[in-house]
Structures are given as structure tokens and as C-alpha cells.
Amino acid sequence: MTNTPRSLDRLTRPKTIAVFGGKEARRVIEQCDKMGFAGEIWPVHPKNDEILGRKCYRSVADLPAAPDASFVGVNRQLTIEIIRELAARGAGGAVCYASGFREAASELADGDALQAALVEAAGDMPILGPNCYGFINMLDGALMWPDQHGMLRVDRGVAVLTQSSNIACNISMQSRGLPLAYLMTAGNQAQTGLAELACTVIQDSRVTAIGLHVEGFDSLETLERLAGLSRRLKKPVAMLKVGKSEAAQLATISHTASLAGNDRVSSALLERLGIGRVETLPELLETLKLLHLYGPLQNADISSMSCSGGEASLMADAGVKRRISYPPLREEQLKPLRETLGPMVTLANPLDYHTFVWGNGDKQTAAFTAMMQGGYALNLVVLDFPRLDRCDATDWLTTVNSVVAARKATGANAGIVSSMAENLPEQVAEQLMRDGVVPFYGIEEALAATETAAFIGAAWKAPAPEPLLRTAPGSAEAVTLNEDEAKRELSAFGLAVPPGLVEIDPEDTGPAAEKLGFPVALKGRGIAHKTEAGAVKLNLRTAGEVVAAAQAMAGTANGYLVEKMAGRPVAEIIIGAMRDPVAGLVMTVGAGGILVELLDDSALITLPASPETISAAISGLKVKKLLDGYRGAPRGDIAALEQAVAAVAAYLVANADEIEELDINPVLVLPEGEGAVAVDALVKRRIS
């Protein structure tokens, strides 16, 4: 994948289109005609004289000019030849529809070789695919798309990009009122990936937001560029990243890999970049509607109104799982709400306004207006429509009109939420979007969208992140350092470690312990899993105990590390690092000691790490309650812990190309003012 910024405008916003092939090429012409494409379309076919009333050309060389975009719907061998000819002619780009390339490499021995040949043939000319449906541009009616779709022309809207052509087909059929400007697929991403496509369409002035459905990141550098464009152009990006079931990268020596699986690395990367992450396709579509109308939210404070206590409870309970809040009503809201709703309504947020004002447009408008004057980032009204084919929806439309009127009167952000997706007619949703009110399909989806938009808003308020740490691991074999060697390297960067001495003979460990002062710990050198091997003894209080312990380890240890015992900790913490295949070095910090697997309490930190990022990671841990002084216990030295994490981060950045894995477990966080001490450290690195 290329990381060099380039323009894909000719491909994505073509004025001339060439189509190659039979049935699929014909469908592309049909869709362009149906959607009113105003440019020229040039069919290329070896035998036909015309297709759909257009003159057929015999080859690339016969075309009137180099086409801006080409749809190549022929077999894989011929695809490579046509792509080479288009590139030589100076074409703007092409969609490669054929399959049988790398995606079929396990079944077809030449799949990898053919994909490499395709990329070579394209040279600098952008190509999408292979194994790719192409894209739909509903702003210009340019459809490089060989199939049906359910979309309409729009003047402005969101762009949705996915690796999966079938997912794209499904999204094209959405009936949720979302204005789709672009719908794009990338297939195998042999040359041009989703992030690069997104970098192009986000710069179209008619695009308001970007949605990505991603199976795997194609280029972190390009993803960073997309995040930068998102901030600069004020066009938010939301992503559905699949792959949670992928196993974490295996590691042979530490706990770190189990804390930092592929999916958690993805979340940490997106959080760093300010890209909102959602969990399902419906959440992605609902989030894009919110972002299209209002952009990122200033905060996660929302209001909710419904004419049912049951719906109010659903909203309240759903909010518990989300990083949103329902602030209490302001004093100035209470009087107009009481006057409008009467004495029997309990004034609260979420608000059950009962049915006393149902069907009364003036009173509903007054109530909704009072609610929307509370300074909330988003104001939601729960409303499920009856079936339009069997029922009269007049009163429901009265409520809709009241929400729209209140939104216009206050300028507040507003949405109508159906508790069940099927209970909001498409025509109502489309009208709401035109009126500037978000039609949300589902309570869970509405709150997920709110949470995501608030996250992006908070990310944009913070300083832009530094570029991600770039690493280029060497070819030398990775070796595991002795604990004393690892601690010596880490302490040079500011990590506090216990005073210690290294001895080779068991008899020398006793005098070393006396020099350090009792009690001491004794550890066998050259053993990764010391506890399991019986190669660590704690709280030894006499020279004789130390020597006897060393003699018991003599068969397995390559010398001994004698260390002064640290004080009683408030909490034990693990600091780790591992090399992710995509993101490079990433850090973890979490509950350590024996709790590392029991609590599954950790945060992932991408590098380089700012002090604010480190502080936020520690603050989000469950073990933070212990650090804050749980039930009268002393407060931990959190500042020292933050400094310890920063020291490890600095060590990793300085040795980024050599570190393979790191595990510091535990770091003993002592009472406030007494520090944080790393009593065990394991480093695996490449030493040239």
C-alpha cells in the first residue's frame, strides 16, 4: 500500500468513464444513466458495436482520451493487461472487479503472483480491488457499480467505506434517512486502501462525515493522515472495526500479550487519533446521521422525554452502560414544565411527561422547548409510530412537529428515538433530517451515537496527538535479559528499583545481604518464570537463610540477585509492552501481582505517551480505588506511579527498534510520598 499522499479525484469524481466487459460493464452504464451521470461513458468490447446506444471501442488505444475512471469487469488475466494499458495512457484510475487474486491464494497457487503483477501493471495509477465492486458517487451520479442499490442523489451527505462489497450492498438499502454521498469498497486493497480513499472523499466540500467498516488497517500512516484531515476540516470519522475474536499475539514469557489483544490495540489507536469507534452497523449508521447534522457534541449531557414511564426507564437503564449523563433539570426549567404538564408529572431527567399533553401541539411544543433550554448537548424524545398501513398517525405527527418547532425555537440539538427500529417510517425519518432533527432507530443505537459524537468532541478539544512511534525491528535474534540487566537499563530512564547485588556463588549471597540490610529477596538469574521454578525467595532475614536458599537454587540458577525488600504496598501494578504486528510497540498498565489475570484490569497506551495520556490510563483502572485509599487505607503514591510509567515509555521510545517485549510485574505503589518500586522486570530485546 502506498503511503504517499496523492489525488484520487479523477477516479472518484470522474467526468469520463470507460467500462470493460460484458454483463457487469453493462450494469455500470445502466446505473450511471439511471442516476443522471452528466459525463461521457465509453464502452470497450472486442465484438459489440454499441451498448445501450453508445459506440463501443475495441481497446484502450481506441478511446477518445484517457478516461478519468474505468470499470474493468473481465477475467483476472485480461484485467492485468487492461490495467497496464490504462496506466500507460494516463488514465485516472480503475476498479478491478475480477476475483481469484490474493483472497483466493490458498485455493489458487498463482493468486499472490497475479495480485503482485496487477499492482506492478498499475504503477502510479490508482486501482481499487481486485475482488471489488467499486463505488457509488451520489453527488455526481457516477456509479462504478455493477449491481442494484437503494440510494438517491444527494447534494451533501456522508461517505461510507468498507472492504466488503456485500456489506456495501446492504448499506445501500438502508431506509433510515441517512444521506449517502459516497459508498465505496476496496476489495483486496492491493494498492489503494480504505484510509487513502477516505482521505480523498473527506476533502470533497459536499461530504459531512466519514464512516468506515474495517476488517484490518491498511496503513497506520494514512489513518493518521485521515485523522488529521478530520480535525482540520471539522469532519468527524466513525469506525466499525471488526475482528474482536482474533487471538491476542502470543508471547512466551510474559502476561502482557493477554492484556493487549489485537482488538484492544485497535481501540487504543482509534482513541489516540480521535476516531469514534462503534460496535455494529446500525450504530455506525445512526452515528453518521448525528454527525451529519450536528458534528461532534460538546459533551455527553443529554435530556430525554417520553410519554411513558416504561420508555423513560429504558432510556435511563441504557444510559448506565454508556459514557453519557442525564443532568438534573435546571431551576429555570421547572416552572414552565410544571405549568405545561400539570401537578401529576414528576419533573426529572429522563422525563415521563405522561399523556396529559398528548395530541396537543402547543403544549408539547412548550414542554419540549423548556426541556431544550437546559443546555444539554442533545435532547431526545422517544416516539414509536404505529403501523401506517393499519393505524392513524396524526397524533404522532403532532409530536414530531412539536419537536421540530422546539428545536427551531431554541437552536438546540434534537433527536426523535424509536425504541424499536421498525417503528419509525422512512418518510418521517427523511423529513426529520430535512428539518434538522436526528431520527434515531433504537435506544441503544441512539445512545451509542451520542457517546461516540461526545468522544470525538472531547478528542478535538484536546491537543492533536504526536505522530505514532515508528519502529523498524532489526534482524538480530531476540534475547531475554537477566532481571538485574533489565533493571539497570530501566533505572537509567528513571524507573525506581530496589537496591541489589549480583553474586555468582551461593556462599557470597549471605555477605551481600548483610551489606544491603535485611530483610532481602533472593532470585535466581537466567530464569524467566522464577516463581514457577522456585527461583525466588522473599523476606529472608539472616545470612544463613539467604545462603541456604541460594544453595537450593544452585541446579537451575545462573548466579543470584540479592535485593532489599520493598515496603508494604498500597497496590501492585503491572507495566508491560509488546510489539503489535500493526501498531508496533504498545504499552499496558494495570492491576499487577496475582490480580493480573483475575481482574482483567488494564489500559493500553500507544507511543509516544503524553503525561495526560498516562494519567488518564491510570485513572481508568479498577485498582484506582485502592490507589485512592480504599476504606480508610493509605492513599498510594500516584504521582510516583505516573513517573514510573513515563520512565518505561521513555525507555521504549529510545529503544523502539530493539524491544520485543517487556513485563514489569509488580510495581509496588507505596503510600503517598514514599514512591513506586519495580521489584521484578523482564525485557526481551534484539541485541546486535
Phi, psi and omega in degrees: 000135179281142176252000180282122179301133178212161181271131174250018186299319181299321180290313188276338179231063190284153170253340175227138182231133171249140179235136183239130176123192185255257187302311183295319179297321178298320180295324177299316178298316180301316182291321177297318178296317182297325183264007172077037176297128187267352182273190180266144177237128184241102175288142176238121182209139184288341186237320184289144177270331177207153176225123179052043176079006180249141178299136176266140175256154186273336185199173176301320182297333182278348184296149181299331181198174175289120183290149175292317182223144179228139172254117184252100184248054181237181182293167190294324179292315180291329177304315182298318180297315182295319179298319179298318180292320178296317180298318180294330182279347181089030179293159183280340180154171185209152170260126179257102186283327189299148174254186180092022178255225187297330181295343180244021186298330181287334179263328183244117187299333184262010183301313180297316182296320180294322179294319177298320179294323179296315180296319178297319181295325182290327183059235181274353180285127180295138172228147173253136180106210000290190183058052192220135176284330182110220185210162176239124175248101183273357174282324183244000181070024180262110185240104171270069197213115187265040186202177173291166172199168182245026189262162178236155176299142178225159175270332177203156182174192183262160174249131177242130182233138182213150174287335189264120177295324181291321175299321178298316177303315180298316181296325181297339183266004182301144180235042186256003180086009181280121178282112182264116178273314177230142169229118192227143175238158183232356177055231183287349183053041183299324181231311183250123183259176182299319183296322179292319175300317181297323178298331178284308187286336179293339180273357172286123185299342182272354180268134184257330183200163182238135172239132181238133169250112193237131172267325178205142179292132180274323181202117179293325179298318179288325177296321175298319179297319178299317179298321178294318176296321179302313179295312186294319183271355181060044177236106187291155179237131175239147185224137166257103180260114180267166179117022180296335183280353179296138180292148175296154177301132183284139174229148188262348191234353188217174175277346194300318184299324181291341179270347191226057180295170183309317185292323180290326175297317179302315180298318181295320179297313182295321178297318179299320186276351182077025177262124183287137180250133177241170188253338185220163176298316176302321177298320179298313182294319180293322178297319181294327176297315179297315181293325178298315184279317191240346186072195178298148178272151181291330178198188183253024178275123181227161171243156178221136176229144176203162180264020183217136175294328178296318179291323177298321178293321178299317179295316181296315182293320179296329180290337180299326183276357187242157175274065176227168178218151174249086181298149178296159179296146176282158181302320183288348177275334190295316184296308180295327178292318180295317180296326183277319189265342178093176189282344187272354182266128175281119183276113183202174176230114004296150185250125169265104183272008178060197182249015183295331182249011181298130180083355180259100186297320182295314182289322177296318178299319179297316181294314181295324179296316178299320180294318184286355177266015182270003178078020180282152178291330180208139180243122186247141174236122181277128184205114175255122181284150170284168175296126182287339181277349183231347190228168178260120184258020185303311183294328178292320177293329174299316178296316178302312181297326179291320177297314180299317181296317180294321178297318180290326181289326186258337187074010182280159174282134185219152176213149172253132186243123170268132182291334174238133189302325185285354186262025174225105184299144182300319182295328176291317179299316181296320179292321177300317179299319178295329180272001177082023177241132183282124173271107183265130178260095178106137180294312180301317181293321179297317181286327174297318178297317179298313180300316182294315180295325178290323177299314180297319178301316179293321180296320180290334178287331180282160176301148177298141182290155172295157174302145178301149178297126176264130179232149178224085185304139178285178182266354181295152180290137179283134179235154179265122179289151168297153183303318181293326177293316179298316181293326179296317179295316183290323181295333177295341179258007174106004178281126179284130178229158180292150172302137183207161178226145178255130176231152181261318182267140179305323184293337181277350183289329180296308177300324178297320179295320179296322179296320181285325185099136184275159355283160181229167171247145177238130182227139176282134180279152175079017181235120184290306183261080188295317184298313180297329182271001182069028186255027174216132178229133186247160173056040175282133192242357177221159178298324180296318178298322182292313181296317180298320179295321179293320179296325179292334179268358192302331183285340185242336187271147174254066186095182189220146172248119177255127184228147173293132178292138177279166180288177180289125185274158169282323179203157176250135186234146171253136170240124183225170175206147176212162180262108176281141183297337180256311189272352184077214183289130174227150181255155168232149171222136183191184177296128186250200183063219181285350182275354189302320179265333183291318186268337186048052186243098182206161174234150181251136185235123175275161187244150356289155187250130177278159176303324180295320180295317180296315180298318180294322180297316180292320181296335182274358182280149174297324182291353177301332177299321176293318181297330180279356180094079187279126176051050175086355177290160180295150177283141180280163180277081185294323179299320178292324177295316178299321178293324178296316178296318179297322178296317178294319178300317179296320177299317181294316180297319182291335183239032191301324184281349185251330184287130176255324184196151180212141182213111178245103188208114004258160161264119181274116177269111184275171178304155186309130180092352183254354173099186177220129189237130177273109184265351174214141181211136180227127180229130174246121185215160178269121181246113183278000000 
